Each structure stands twice: as structure tokens, then as C-alpha cells.
Amino acid sequence: MRCERIELRDDGTSCLDVLALDPEIAAGKTTERPAIIICPGGGYLTHAQREGEPVAARFLGMGYQSFILRYPTYIADHRKPSDLSDARFNENAPWPEPVVDVMRAMAWVRAHAGEFCIDENRIYMLGFSVGAHLACSLAERFDDEEPLARAGIDARTARPSGIVLCYPMLSADGVLKMSEDGEGFARILKRALFGTDEPSEDQFEAMRLAHHVRPDMPRSFIWHTAEDELASPQETLDFASALLAAGVPCELHLFERGPHGQALCDETSAADETHLNPEAAVWPTLAHAWMSLGGR
């Protein structure tokens, strides 16, 4: 097994953590494996730890070469959002800047597919909350010339085989509901998302991903809970409807119970009892079955 960290930016604000199985499955015999790049959530402020390593380990156990993308976030030292008194902020992190990093991650995995015995037709992006927003942004913008040029790759390299969206944040309208700590936190969220205290309607519209679905984007697997009060389950249904209208293959699971941020929904990733949800804990198995159907 290989565990290593690949720096994606010279300033240390973005990296790719590798958790990969030895390609040699038996003496002198190798087998090609699918790969999954995981984008944790965190409001574009920080990274949710329970949505990184525990998830990578779960899919590693299913036979996926697993990678965790630590994309740039507004809080440079990844402190908890409640501890902002002396936090350092990365003014270059607001969306869509992290799209460059997810493209670089795709490029690195493809460039090392032979080394890790990865099937290049089965490289998937998986994201939680705003990490799902980032994965979906790649699916909709995989041929966007500006970030492609900065990443130094082409559209074929950037396009994933499919995306797995876990309780996705599909617009900035929902993320701003996190601002329960008052105007100060709301202002920081706006800066994290838009780079300004006064975002325009055009900026909000650019982040409403249901409005930018395209027929040639990768297939999608989506799961959400009806009780989620941070990322709107209605927006998820609207997004799935847009996929169907555009002819994009998708699979959607809406579970009745559970708050936002449950990750694996079991003891592996739970920070407290609210993260335990036996009903929704089947989602990794469902996603694995969906990914096993192959790319598009």
C-alpha cells in the first residue's frame, strides 16, 4: 500500500493525498482498478476531516485507488469556522479558483494511471456538500479554456468518468444558511464563496449548478436526506430533473432522515450520534454498484 502527499501548488495551499493498493494482486500478476478522487466539504472555508480519510479507506477496501483532494480554502490554516479570531485567510481561494485544482488532480491521476494500475475509463469524482459543488463544477466546466490553460491540460484529461454527489450544495443560496453566528460569519462566508462582501446576482447565478447542466457532462450518482437543513434537498431534486431533461444518466437516492454532514453515516466517521444513520449508511455500496456499471 502507498500513502503519500502530492503538492498541487507551490504555496502549499492545495495537495492530493494518495491511498493506493499495491498494483500486484498476486505474484507477477496485476489488475487494473478504478480510481476515486474525494473532495471533502467545509463551506469553501475549511475541510471536513470525517469526509476525507474515512471515506478513502472505505473505497480503498472496495478496490478503488483512492485520492483526497485538499483544494484551497478561505481559511488558510483549516481552523474550525467557529475559531476565526486569529485565522489567516487565503484571498485567492474563492470559487471558481478550486476548479483549477480539481483539474490538476484529474491530470495527476491520469498521468500516473500506469504506475497505480488505474483503468483510465473509470476515474470518478466524489464530493460532499461544497466538495460536491466542486466535483459538479468540474463536470459542467471540464472544457472551460481558462482553468484548463492554468492547469496545463486538455478537456479529455479533465473530464471524469462520473461524479458522486453526497448531500450536495448546488448553489450559494444554501451555503449562506450556515451563517447562524451573525453578520460577521455571513460576511466571511461571502468572501469565501465570492471574494467580496457584496456579491452580484451574476455571481450567485454562476454557482446555481442546476442552471448549467449540459447534455455531454458525465453521469451522476446523488444521495441526500430530506431532513437536511443546510443543503437543500429540493435543489437536489431540481438538479436531478435538469439532468433528466438534458439526457444525462443519473441515479438519485433521497433518504427520509438525517441531518447535513453525515459522511459514511456510521461509527467510522461519526463525530457524534447525529452522524449515525443506518438507513443511509448503504450509500457507499449503492455508489459502488453504480460505478461498476462503467463510464460514459
Residue pairs with C-beta under 8 A, 6 or more apart in sequence:
1 19
1 20
1 21
1 22
2 18
2 19
2 20
2 22
2 116
3 17
3 18
3 19
3 20
4 17
4 18
5 15
5 16
5 17
5 18
6 15
6 16
6 17
6 18
6 108
7 14
7 15
8 14
8 15
8 16
8 101
8 104
8 105
8 108
9 15
9 72
9 101
13 72
13 76
13 90
13 92
13 93
14 69
14 70
14 71
14 72
14 98
14 101
14 104
15 70
16 37
16 67
16 68
16 69
16 70
16 105
16 108
16 109
17 52
17 53
17 56
17 67
17 68
17 70
18 66
18 67
19 53
19 56
19 57
19 60
19 65
19 66
19 67
19 68
20 60
20 65
20 66
20 116
21 33
21 60
21 63
21 65
23 30
23 31
23 33
23 115
23 116
23 117
24 30
25 31
30 117
31 117
32 117
32 118
32 119
33 63
33 64
33 65
33 116
33 117
33 118
33 119
34 63
34 64
34 65
34 118
34 119
34 122
34 123
34 124
34 291
35 64
35 65
35 66
35 67
35 109
35 113
35 116
35 118
35 119
35 122
35 123
35 124
36 56
36 59
36 64
36 65
36 66
36 67
36 123
36 124
36 125
36 126
36 164
36 291
37 67
37 68
37 69
37 102
37 105
37 106
37 109
37 123
37 124
37 125
37 126
37 160
38 51
38 52
38 55
38 56
38 59
38 66
38 67
38 68
38 69
38 126
38 127
38 131
39 69
39 71
39 102
39 125
39 126
39 127
39 128
39 131
39 132
39 134
39 135
40 47
40 48
40 49
40 51
40 52
40 68
40 70
40 127
40 128
40 131
41 47
41 48
41 51
41 127
41 128
41 129
41 130
41 131
41 132
41 169
41 261
42 48
42 51
42 73
42 129
42 130
42 131
43 81
43 129
43 130
43 175
43 178
43 189
43 192
44 73
44 74
44 93
44 94
44 95
44 98
44 130
44 175
44 192
44 193
45 73
45 74
45 75
45 81
45 188
45 189
45 192
46 73
46 75
46 78
46 79
46 80
46 81
47 70
47 73
47 78
48 128
48 129
48 261
48 263
50 261
50 263
50 264
50 269
50 270
50 271
50 275
51 128
51 129
51 131
51 166
51 261
51 263
51 269
52 68
53 68
54 263
54 264
54 268
54 269
55 126
55 128
55 263
55 264
55 269
55 284
56 66
56 67
56 68
57 66
57 268
58 264
58 268
58 284
59 66
59 126
59 284
59 288
60 66
62 284
62 288
65 109
65 116
65 117
65 118
67 105
67 109
69 101
69 102
69 105
71 98
71 101
71 102
71 134
72 90
72 92
72 93
72 97
72 98
72 101
73 90
73 93
73 192
74 89
74 90
74 93
74 94
74 188
74 191
74 192
75 81
75 84
75 87
75 88
75 89
75 90
75 192
76 87
76 88
76 89
76 90
76 93
77 87
77 88
79 87
81 178
81 185
81 188
82 181
84 184
84 185
84 188
89 188
89 191
91 191
91 195
93 192
94 191
94 192
94 193
94 194
94 195
95 133
95 134
95 137
95 193
95 194
95 207
96 137
96 141
96 147
96 206
98 134
99 134
99 137
99 138
99 141
99 144
99 147
100 147
100 150
100 151
102 125
102 134
102 135
102 137
102 138
103 138
103 142
103 147
103 148
103 151
103 153
103 157
103 158
104 151
104 153
106 123
106 125
106 138
106 153
106 157
106 158
106 159
106 160
107 151
107 152
107 153
107 157
107 158
109 116
109 118
109 123
110 120
110 123
110 157
112 118
113 119
113 120
113 123
121 161
121 294
121 295
122 161
122 291
122 294
122 295
123 160
123 161
124 160
124 161
124 162
124 163
124 164
124 291
125 135
125 138
125 139
125 160
125 162
125 163
125 164
126 135
126 163
126 164
126 166
126 287
127 133
127 134
127 135
127 136
127 163
127 164
127 165
127 166
127 168
128 166
128 167
128 261
128 263
129 166
129 167
129 168
129 169
129 230
129 231
129 260
129 261
130 169
130 175
132 163
132 165
132 166
132 167
132 168
132 169
132 170
133 168
133 169
133 170
133 207
133 209
135 160
135 163
135 164
135 165
136 163
136 165
136 168
136 170
136 209
136 220
137 209
138 158
138 160
138 163
139 159
139 160
139 163
139 217
139 218
139 220
140 209
140 212
140 213
140 214
140 217
141 147
142 155
142 158
142 159
142 160
142 217
142 218
143 155
143 158
143 159
148 154
148 155
148 158
151 158
159 218
160 218
161 218
161 219
161 294
161 295
161 296
162 218
162 219
162 220
162 221
162 290
162 291
162 295
162 296
163 218
163 219
163 220
163 221
164 220
164 221
164 222
164 287
164 290
164 291
165 220
165 221
165 222
165 223
165 236
166 223
166 263
166 283
167 223
167 224
167 225
167 228
167 231
167 236
167 260
167 261
167 262
168 222
168 224
168 231
168 236
168 239
169 175
169 230
169 231
170 208
170 209
170 210
170 231
170 232
170 235
170 236
170 238
170 239
171 204
171 207
171 208
171 209
171 210
171 232
171 235
172 193
172 194
172 199
172 203
172 204
172 207
172 208
173 204
173 208
173 232
173 235
174 230
174 231
174 232
174 235
175 189
175 193
175 230
175 231
176 186
176 189
176 190
176 193
177 229
177 230
178 185
178 189
178 230
179 185
179 186
179 189
187 197
190 196
190 197
190 198
190 199
191 197
193 199
193 207
194 203
196 203
205 211
206 212
209 239
210 235
210 238
210 239
210 241
210 242
211 242
213 239
213 242
213 243
213 245
213 246
213 248
214 246
214 248
215 246
215 247
215 248
217 246
217 248
218 248
218 295
218 296
219 248
219 249
219 250
219 295
219 296
220 240
220 243
220 248
220 249
220 250
220 251
221 250
221 251
221 286
221 287
221 290
221 291
222 236
222 239
222 240
222 250
222 251
222 252
222 253
223 252
223 253
223 254
223 255
223 280
223 283
223 286
223 287
224 231
224 233
224 236
224 253
224 254
224 255
225 233
225 254
225 255
225 256
225 257
225 258
225 259
225 260
225 262
225 277
225 280
226 233
226 254
226 255
226 256
226 257
227 256
227 257
227 258
227 259
228 258
228 259
228 260
229 259
229 260
230 259
230 260
230 261
231 260
233 254
236 252
236 254
237 252
237 254
240 250
240 252
243 249
243 250
244 250
249 296
251 286
251 290
253 283
253 286
255 277
255 279
255 280
256 279
257 277
257 279
257 280
258 265
258 277
258 279
258 280
259 274
261 275
262 269
262 270
262 274
262 275
262 276
262 277
262 280
263 269
263 270
263 275
264 270
264 281
264 284
265 275
265 276
265 277
265 278
265 280
265 281
265 283
266 276
266 277
266 278
266 281
267 276
269 275
270 276
